[in-house]
């Protein structure tokens, strides 16, 4: 069977060649390479414009080893820790020069006897002091490492020449990348080696039949694309098939968003990435096809599936890069190799170039956005022993918002699944949700302490007025989590019972308080609050407690797996995705606020008393009236 390279036949199937099978066994480490094989074997020919390039097995083995070393090197340079890897180290100029030295034209290496015979790949690589690269890979990695040494990844920018190299230099042997991926993929625990050889094309077809999908009672299978609202349950493999073939689904964008928000409990990010890579390399069916049929299959079926797969990857990298890729060397390894090695087909696909540019911008930072001028902060008159009345209410709201924003945007969809924040291991599985809950409790205790430490009713009323103004400033910043925190603090028993203090509030302050109370009041399941947050543009910090309550209700009222089947509950998945999307959509912009470290340090560890002490202090300030 012929294999396709961008729609054209470039040579016989490499896997059917006995020498190629032996080479693959050598790469897996299950067989030693024979001298005859290394001397005579040529790799399959690769189309490269009008030029045909041939390389010996030893060349390919050496470059493969060099690529592996460079992956580890780039990860180390960025300071990312992986299993068995030490902390960030700097590279000397000598090490870089040795690593990036171009390989000489000869692929021979003298053996122990100095007879000039071709050595086995293991000996050849062991004899060299540093891995070597082809001229093409050398220039590319030189530019990449030079950029990496210039600063941290968050500050890196691609100049035009580096960007051009990243777009134009393709690792020419996608089959080697796929072979290595088959060896290391976690999918091997679920999918056999034979199915991986077929690039999951036939297994997805076999495992996505009628028994892998259930429709709602009034609907059933038709020849039309599937509407998710009519589906009662689907298997993991059916979901993956629909995800990578948009012609089968009525609203593919909705499915992609739903899937990327909810897949983590049943599929790891690495497994999903491997599925997408294998699916991209779909091969024709093993049945007989005429030349015309084969050409049509490449143009319609393969092209459609590849474009659908690329759109999924673009959406995933664009919106979930910091959850699933950043700080994960194995994920970045596969993504970078796929972007460079496997996207060297037809250049007329806009989404193909979009993925490359997106990966580069996530790694090195995109073009600088023009930021509006930061508002001048209100600095406190003293640097230590701060209290609430020493700070400007607007600045308190700003710094509270920055602190909570950094926690909120770090909450991943996986933390929100399976009620992780309520379980014994909550600090490991939902660390940022727990941090947000702790911030809520700390701020409530601090506000009550500030009010009750004032002995006179007039002094307590002044602090109460200041807190209400801070809450109104938080509402203006769309920080509804802080608004609810401050409202809850003023409604706590030690504060709410202070009748004499509340009576001293100005009428204008009372109007602000009543509006804030109405906004956060639990009437009709927080209907007013939900309406306001739904229409709020990012950046916005929703009150997390309401979203978590919704997720608990959905989790306990519906099973994740349909009883007596292995199908996922599709309506529950859609509802979960709706709640998670309402949180993620508010993270797509940044607050234009200058941090003030001295105020943030105070807000992180403010003076506060325990609940029992606060109640005793409240009774001391305004004792209960004795009944006759």
Secondary structure, DSSP 8 states (H G I E B T S, - for coil): -EEEETTEEEEE-GGGSHHHHHHHHHHHTSS---HHHHHH-B---EEETTEEE--BHHHHHHHHHHHHHHHHHHHHHTT---TT--S-----HHHHHHHT-B--S------TT-------HHHHHHHSSS--B-HHHHHHHHHHHHHHTTS-GGG----HHHHHHHHH---S-HHHHHHHHHHH-GGGGTS-HHHHHTTTHHHHHHTTSGGGEEE-TT----SS-B-GGGEEEE-HHHHHHHHT-GGGBS-HHHHHHHHHHHGGGTS-HHHHHHHHHHHHT----SS---HHHHHHHIIIIIHHHHHHHHHHHHHHHHHHHHHHTTT-HHHHHHHHHHHHHS--S-S--HHHHHHHHHHHHHHH--S-------------S-SSS--GGGS-HHHHHHHHHHHHHHHHTT--GGGGSTTGGGSTTHHHHSHHHHHHHHHHHHHHHHHHHHHHT--SHHHHHHHHHHHHHHHHHHHHTTBHHHHHHHHHHHTSHHHHT-HHHHHTS-HHHHHHHHHHHHHT--STTTHHHHHHHHT--SS-B--HHHHHHHHHHHHHHS-SB-TTS--EEHHHHHHHHHHHHHHHGGGSS-------HHHHHHHHT-----HHHHHHHHHHHS------
